[in-house]
Amino acid sequence: MNEALFLSRLQFGWVISFHILFPAGGLRKSNGVPPSMTLWDAASPVQSQGFVPVGALIMLPAVLAYSGYSYHVFRGKVTAETAYY
């Protein structure tokens, strides 16, 4: 068995063991939130909630455009023979 395959299986084994040993790590009872707090108490103001979608509508096209541009610039420069993995 080559070293890369061995390390891949070892890493997978660690992930599986962690999830078996700690299945409900995020679901513990004492999470620091008072029982009297409701979802509406914890929510941010309406003005703040309106800012997030506006930011997403501006940034998402910018990120997609930049990703498309970078794929366009680097297309055909890496082949299976020149890859290092």
Contacts in CASP RR format, 6 or more apart in sequence:
PFRMAT RR
TARGET T0000
AUTHOR 0000-0000-0000
METHOD contacts of the structure
MODEL  1
MNEALFLSRLQFGWVISFHILFPAGGLRKSNGVPPSMTLWDAASPVQSQG
FVPVGALIMLPAVLAYSGYSYHVFRGKVTAETAYY
33 42 0 8 1.000
43 49 0 8 1.000
END
